[in-house]
Amino acid sequence: MEQRQQCEQGTRKAVVLPVIRKDAAIEDRRSFLAKAASAVFAGMVLSGASVETATTATDANTTPSTVQGGPPPPFELSTGTEEDILIRMQRDLDRALQKPMNQRRWGMVIDTRKCVGCDSCTVGCIMENKLPPGVVYRPVIDMEVGTYPNVTRKFLPRPCMQCDNPPCVPVCPVGATFKREDGIVEIDYDVCIGCRYCITACPYQARTFDFGENWTTGTPAGPAGSLSLGSATTYEQLPNFEYGQTWTRSDGVIPQSPVGNARKCTFCSHRLQKGMLPMCVSTCIGRATFFGDLNDPTSLVSELIARNNTTRLKEDLGTEPKVYYLV
């Protein structure tokens, strides 16, 4: 026991703690922090290099978000992005116009699931054809479906059906209404006498009558450039170009066509002559309206009609409309 105590006392005497000055302690601390910072920086560089190497070695089809350690991109562009459907329809139109008129048959498909009831097609049609009050070629019918509280709204654009068996043609006493070789039903404004038999005969209410009214009727006068009679009248006097001709509306004792005539949608036949899609197709924000040649089996409209969710309005009447609806 005495030997053990003597040994412990000797050991305690052998341990000599160095006297550390304050200045030396600060210097050592600074040196330690500098080395630590260098080590952290080196670690960041090495980790970045390893990520870059891993990214390079990754398969070319792998996106950066799948590489471990790489930040996800704000958005990713799909390499399989499809072209705008208008481009395909324009190609279909160009191909159809290369054929003789009697070998093409224009048709339209409307996807009611995509229609949002924005009325862009209606407004575009009014602007294109300079339609006056009471004349509408493409209304959008707003329907409420269901029973409260399970109620929803559906929208049904309704252009002229361009029927293969149009009931409006045989009732015209002067032959002003006729069907072209490509299936579009037209009205000869210079022959029409305004009897309105065709309006009564149409089961789709796709025809209206031009009574010579103007949107500016009753509008207060004001300076040019304002929403007043001074500027709006000028716009209403601009001609439209239906059927490839120039028509300037004017009323009076002998009104000038199309005042005093029945009027209807023509699938914008004047635009088709110039290789352009109908205005309602171009202005549809939801891409819910499709147009093309029904005689072309490779066209988009033919592809859509072949599906099992296609229907037409009042098929039981035997009119054979060329406007189809996807439901």
C-alpha positions as CSV (number, residue, x, y, z in Angstrom):
1,M,0.0,0.0,0.0
2,E,2.8,2.4,0.9
3,Q,4.6,1.6,-2.4
4,R,1.4,2.3,-4.4
5,Q,0.9,5.7,-2.7
6,Q,4.5,6.7,-3.4
7,C,4.0,5.7,-7.0
8,E,0.9,7.9,-7.4
9,Q,2.7,10.8,-5.8
10,G,5.5,10.4,-8.3
11,T,3.1,10.3,-11.2
12,R,1.4,13.5,-10.0
13,K,4.8,15.3,-9.8
14,A,5.7,14.1,-13.3
15,V,2.6,15.8,-14.9
16,V,3.5,19.4,-15.6
17,L,0.9,21.6,-17.2
18,P,2.3,24.2,-19.6
19,V,1.6,27.8,-18.9
20,I,-0.4,29.2,-21.9
21,R,-0.3,32.9,-22.5
22,K,-3.5,34.6,-23.6
23,D,-2.0,35.9,-26.8
24,A,-0.8,32.4,-27.8
25,A,-4.3,31.0,-27.1
26,I,-6.0,33.5,-29.4
27,E,-3.4,32.8,-32.1
28,D,-4.0,29.1,-31.8
29,R,-7.8,29.6,-32.0
30,R,-7.5,31.7,-35.2
31,S,-5.2,29.0,-36.7
32,F,-7.7,26.3,-35.9
33,L,-10.7,28.2,-37.4
34,A,-8.7,29.0,-40.5
35,K,-7.8,25.3,-41.0
36,A,-11.4,24.3,-40.3
37,A,-12.7,26.8,-42.9
38,S,-10.3,25.5,-45.4
39,A,-11.4,22.0,-44.8
40,V,-15.1,22.9,-45.2
41,F,-14.4,24.8,-48.4
42,A,-12.4,21.8,-49.8
43,G,-15.3,19.5,-48.9
44,M,-17.8,21.7,-50.8
45,V,-15.6,21.8,-53.9
46,L,-15.0,18.1,-53.8
47,S,-18.8,17.4,-53.3
48,G,-19.6,19.7,-56.2
49,A,-17.1,17.9,-58.4
50,S,-18.5,14.6,-57.4
51,V,-22.0,15.7,-58.3
52,E,-20.8,17.1,-61.6
53,T,-19.1,13.8,-62.3
54,A,-22.2,11.9,-61.4
55,T,-24.3,14.1,-63.6
56,T,-21.9,13.5,-66.5
57,A,-21.9,9.8,-66.0
58,T,-25.7,9.7,-65.8
59,D,-27.7,8.6,-68.8
60,A,-28.5,11.4,-71.2
61,N,-32.2,10.9,-70.7
62,T,-32.0,11.5,-66.9
63,T,-33.2,14.9,-65.8
64,P,-31.1,16.9,-63.3
65,S,-33.8,16.4,-60.6
66,T,-33.1,12.7,-60.5
67,V,-29.4,13.1,-59.7
68,Q,-28.7,12.8,-56.0
69,G,-27.6,16.1,-54.6
70,G,-28.7,18.2,-57.5
71,P,-31.3,20.9,-57.0
72,P,-34.6,20.3,-58.9
73,P,-35.2,22.7,-61.8
74,P,-38.0,25.3,-61.6
75,F,-39.9,23.6,-64.4
76,E,-39.2,20.8,-67.0
77,L,-40.0,21.0,-70.7
78,S,-41.3,17.7,-72.0
79,T,-39.5,16.5,-75.1
80,G,-42.7,15.0,-76.3
81,T,-44.7,18.3,-76.4
82,E,-47.3,18.1,-79.1
83,E,-47.8,20.9,-81.7
84,D,-50.9,23.2,-81.5
85,I,-53.9,21.4,-83.0
86,L,-54.4,24.4,-85.3
87,I,-51.2,23.6,-87.1
88,R,-52.5,20.1,-87.9
89,M,-55.9,21.4,-89.0
90,Q,-54.1,23.9,-91.3
91,R,-52.2,21.1,-92.9
92,D,-55.5,19.2,-93.4
93,L,-57.0,22.3,-95.0
94,D,-54.1,22.8,-97.3
95,R,-54.3,19.2,-98.4
96,A,-58.0,19.4,-99.0
97,L,-57.8,22.6,-101.1
98,Q,-55.5,20.8,-103.6
99,K,-58.5,18.6,-104.5
100,P,-61.4,19.6,-106.8
101,M,-64.4,21.1,-104.9
102,N,-66.6,18.1,-105.6
103,Q,-64.1,15.7,-104.0
104,R,-64.0,17.4,-100.6
105,R,-66.7,17.7,-97.9
106,W,-66.3,20.2,-95.1
107,G,-67.3,19.2,-91.6
108,M,-66.9,20.4,-88.1
109,V,-66.4,18.6,-84.7
110,I,-67.1,20.4,-81.4
111,D,-65.9,18.9,-78.1
112,T,-68.5,19.9,-75.5
113,R,-66.2,18.7,-72.8
114,K,-63.7,21.4,-73.6
115,C,-66.1,24.3,-74.3
116,V,-66.0,26.8,-71.3
117,G,-68.7,29.1,-72.6
118,C,-66.3,32.0,-73.2
119,D,-68.2,33.1,-76.4
120,S,-64.9,33.8,-78.1
121,C,-66.2,32.0,-81.2
122,T,-69.3,34.2,-81.2
123,V,-67.4,37.4,-80.8
124,G,-64.9,36.4,-83.5
125,C,-67.7,35.6,-85.9
126,I,-69.3,38.9,-85.3
127,M,-66.1,40.7,-85.9
128,E,-65.2,38.7,-89.0
129,N,-68.6,39.1,-90.7
130,K,-69.6,42.6,-89.3
131,L,-72.8,41.2,-88.0
132,P,-75.5,43.7,-86.9
133,P,-78.0,43.3,-84.0
134,G,-80.3,40.3,-84.3
135,V,-78.0,38.5,-86.7
136,V,-75.9,35.7,-85.1
137,Y,-74.1,32.8,-86.9
138,R,-72.7,30.9,-84.0
139,P,-74.4,31.3,-80.6
140,V,-73.3,29.3,-77.6
141,I,-76.3,27.8,-75.8
142,D,-75.9,27.9,-72.0
143,M,-77.6,25.0,-70.3
144,E,-78.1,24.1,-66.6
145,V,-78.1,20.4,-66.1
146,G,-79.1,18.5,-63.0
147,T,-81.1,19.0,-59.8
148,Y,-80.0,21.2,-56.9
149,P,-77.6,20.8,-55.2
150,N,-76.1,18.5,-58.0
151,V,-76.2,21.2,-60.7
152,T,-73.7,21.9,-63.4
153,R,-73.5,24.0,-66.6
154,K,-72.9,22.9,-70.1
155,F,-72.3,24.9,-73.2
156,L,-73.3,24.0,-76.8
157,P,-72.0,26.1,-79.7
158,R,-74.4,25.9,-82.6
159,P,-73.2,27.0,-86.0
160,C,-75.1,26.1,-89.2
161,M,-75.2,22.3,-89.6
162,Q,-74.4,22.5,-93.3
163,C,-76.8,19.6,-93.8
164,D,-76.5,17.1,-96.6
165,N,-80.3,17.2,-96.9
166,P,-80.9,20.8,-96.0
167,P,-84.7,21.5,-95.5
168,C,-84.0,25.2,-96.1
169,V,-83.2,24.7,-99.8
170,P,-86.4,23.3,-101.3
171,V,-88.6,25.9,-99.6
172,C,-86.9,28.9,-101.1
173,P,-89.3,30.2,-103.9
174,V,-86.6,31.8,-105.9
175,G,-83.7,29.4,-105.5
176,A,-81.6,31.8,-103.5
177,T,-80.5,29.1,-101.1
178,F,-78.4,26.2,-102.5
179,K,-75.8,23.6,-101.5
180,R,-72.4,23.8,-103.0
181,E,-70.4,20.8,-104.3
182,D,-68.3,20.7,-101.2
183,G,-71.5,20.6,-99.0
184,I,-71.6,24.3,-97.7
185,V,-75.1,25.8,-97.9
186,E,-75.1,29.4,-99.1
187,I,-77.4,32.2,-99.8
188,D,-77.3,34.4,-102.9
189,Y,-78.0,37.8,-101.5
190,D,-78.8,39.3,-104.9
191,V,-81.5,36.7,-105.5
192,C,-83.0,36.5,-101.9
193,I,-86.3,38.3,-101.6
194,G,-86.5,38.2,-97.8
195,C,-89.5,35.9,-97.5
196,R,-87.9,34.1,-94.6
197,Y,-89.3,30.7,-95.5
198,C,-85.9,29.2,-95.0
199,I,-85.7,30.6,-91.4
200,T,-89.0,28.8,-90.6
201,A,-87.9,25.6,-92.3
202,C,-84.5,25.3,-90.4
203,P,-84.9,22.9,-87.5
204,Y,-81.7,24.2,-85.9
205,Q,-82.7,27.9,-85.9
206,A,-79.4,28.6,-87.6
207,R,-80.8,31.4,-89.8
208,T,-81.6,35.0,-88.9
209,F,-82.8,38.0,-90.8
210,D,-81.0,41.3,-91.3
211,F,-83.6,44.1,-90.6
212,G,-81.0,46.8,-91.2
213,E,-80.5,47.6,-87.6
214,N,-77.2,49.0,-86.3
215,W,-75.5,48.8,-82.9
216,T,-75.1,52.6,-83.0
217,T,-78.8,53.2,-83.2
218,G,-79.8,55.6,-80.4
219,T,-76.1,56.2,-79.4
220,P,-75.4,59.8,-78.3
221,A,-73.1,61.8,-80.5
222,G,-69.6,62.6,-79.2
223,P,-66.1,63.3,-80.3
224,A,-64.3,61.0,-82.7
225,G,-62.3,58.3,-81.0
226,S,-64.7,57.8,-78.1
227,L,-67.3,55.1,-77.6
228,S,-69.9,57.3,-79.4
229,L,-71.8,57.7,-82.6
230,G,-68.9,59.6,-84.2
231,S,-66.5,56.6,-84.2
232,A,-68.8,53.6,-84.0
233,T,-70.8,54.5,-87.1
234,T,-67.6,54.4,-89.2
235,Y,-66.9,50.8,-88.0
236,E,-70.4,49.6,-88.8
237,Q,-70.1,50.9,-92.4
238,L,-67.1,48.7,-93.0
239,P,-67.9,46.0,-95.6
240,N,-67.8,42.3,-95.0
241,F,-66.6,39.7,-97.5
242,E,-69.0,36.8,-97.3
243,Y,-69.0,34.4,-100.2
244,G,-65.8,36.1,-101.5
245,Q,-67.6,39.4,-102.4
246,T,-67.7,42.8,-100.8
247,W,-70.9,43.7,-99.1
248,T,-71.6,47.2,-97.6
249,R,-74.8,47.3,-95.6
250,S,-77.1,50.3,-96.1
251,D,-80.7,50.9,-95.4
252,G,-83.2,53.2,-97.1
253,V,-86.1,52.9,-99.5
254,I,-84.2,50.3,-101.4
255,P,-81.8,48.6,-98.9
256,Q,-78.5,47.2,-100.1
257,S,-77.8,43.6,-99.4
258,P,-77.4,41.9,-97.0
259,V,-80.0,44.2,-95.4
260,G,-83.4,42.6,-96.1
261,N,-81.9,39.1,-96.6
262,A,-81.7,35.9,-94.6
263,R,-78.2,35.3,-93.2
264,K,-76.3,32.3,-91.9
265,C,-73.0,30.7,-91.1
266,T,-71.0,29.5,-94.1
267,F,-68.0,27.9,-92.3
268,C,-66.3,31.2,-93.4
269,S,-66.2,30.1,-97.0
270,H,-64.5,33.4,-97.9
271,R,-61.6,32.4,-95.6
272,L,-61.5,28.9,-96.9
273,Q,-60.9,30.3,-100.4
274,K,-57.8,32.1,-99.1
275,G,-56.5,28.9,-97.3
276,M,-57.6,30.1,-93.8
277,L,-59.5,28.2,-91.1
278,P,-62.9,29.5,-90.0
279,M,-62.7,32.3,-87.5
280,C,-64.6,30.3,-84.8
281,V,-61.9,27.6,-85.0
282,S,-59.0,30.0,-84.8
283,T,-60.4,32.0,-81.8
284,C,-61.5,29.0,-79.6
285,I,-59.3,29.3,-76.5
286,G,-60.0,25.8,-75.4
287,R,-59.3,24.2,-78.8
288,A,-62.8,22.7,-78.7
289,T,-63.7,23.3,-82.3
290,F,-62.1,21.2,-85.1
291,F,-62.5,21.6,-88.9
292,G,-61.5,19.7,-92.0
293,D,-62.4,17.5,-94.9
294,L,-64.7,14.6,-94.0
295,N,-63.7,12.8,-97.2
296,D,-60.1,12.7,-96.0
297,P,-59.6,9.6,-93.8
298,T,-56.4,11.0,-92.4
299,S,-57.8,14.4,-91.3
300,L,-58.3,15.2,-87.7
301,V,-62.1,15.5,-88.0
302,S,-62.3,12.1,-89.6
303,E,-60.3,10.7,-86.7
304,L,-62.5,12.3,-84.1
305,I,-65.8,11.2,-85.7
306,A,-64.6,7.6,-85.7
307,R,-64.8,7.6,-81.9
308,N,-67.8,6.2,-80.1
309,N,-68.7,9.4,-78.2
310,T,-69.8,11.3,-81.2
311,T,-73.4,12.6,-81.8
312,R,-75.3,15.0,-84.0
313,L,-78.3,17.2,-83.3
314,K,-81.7,15.9,-84.4
315,E,-80.4,13.0,-86.5
316,D,-83.9,11.5,-86.6
317,L,-85.0,14.3,-89.0
318,G,-82.8,12.9,-91.7
319,T,-81.0,16.2,-92.4
320,E,-77.6,14.6,-92.2
321,P,-75.8,17.5,-90.4
322,K,-72.1,17.8,-90.9
323,V,-71.4,19.2,-87.4
324,Y,-70.5,16.6,-84.9
325,Y,-70.4,16.8,-81.1
326,L,-68.1,15.0,-78.7
327,V,-69.9,14.3,-75.4
